[in-house]
Amino acid sequence: MTLTRSELPLAARPLQGRTALVTGAATGIGAATVKALAAAGATVAISHFAQIDQAARSWNRPAAWAPTASR
Amino acid sequence: MNADLTDPDAVTLLISQVTSELGPVDILVNNAGAYPRIPWDQTDEHAWAHALDLNLTIHYRTSHAVTPSMVQRRWGRIINVSSVNARTGRPGLTAYSTAKAGLIGLTRSLARELGPHGICVNTVLPGAIQADAETTLPAHHRTRPEDQITRQCIPRRGQPEDVAAAIAFLAGPSTSFITGRSLHIDGGWYLH
């Protein structure tokens, strides 16, 4: 089997063109995962309950609010 | 997005908003959870149900919401964040550990459900990771770092980046033949 360029494990940005969603993304493992996926080329959506403002500051993006959710 | 994943309507809204702004979700990382240390004799029905909801059912909910579009596009990655406690158990974390063990069953079963559609489902099991959540624990619930390190093959504190690197690998294009697996990220703490 021949791997295509995009299938090579060490491709520079293997997640280019992919959309990811990370839950619990404001802190700890979630926040580190957002950075790793973004560095690999993915567009990353982040969700975090209650600490979303902290997440928004971390990523320098305005937070969106799900209307059915409360703080 | 601020979303209370225990609310099914909030999850539906979250996924539809992400989809409309960024496109359908290719990679779902089910990382959210809570670490409620509750003594067994105080684990009442409510505490039990809440811990299972926060550490297991929310991951069913997000997975169920994103898989139709993954099936349609015949590509997807779901990575669940479990815990070494799923294997080892831990006093004061019975409901949590039960939920985290449940994630292994969810992962294996979903891997079989979705494999034919090009979707890989895996779990990572972090060990002792030096994260913000740790500092919110009462001192008597924390394991001393020097004690923890002696349990591991690799004598250093685990970092969030150690887990993130494994998740990014599992999310990638080179793992299309790896599914239903549980990968420990614990410095060789739990070997089996």
Interface residues (C-beta under 8 A of the other chain):
Chain A: L3 S6 E7 L8 P9 A11 P14 L15 R18 T19 A20 L21 V22 T23 G24 A25 T27 G28 I29 G30 A31 A32 T33 K35 A36 L37 A39 A40 A42 T43 A45 I46 S47 H48 F49 A50 I52 A63 A64 W65 A66 P67 T68 A69 S70 R71
Chain B: M1 N2 A3 D4 L5 D7 D9 A10 L13 L14 I15 Q17 V18 E21 L22 G23 P24 V25 D26 I27 L28 V29 N30 N31 A32 G33 I58 T62 V66 V81 P126 I129 A131 D132 A133 Q159 P160 E161 V163 A164 A165 I167 A168 F169 A171 G172 P173 S174
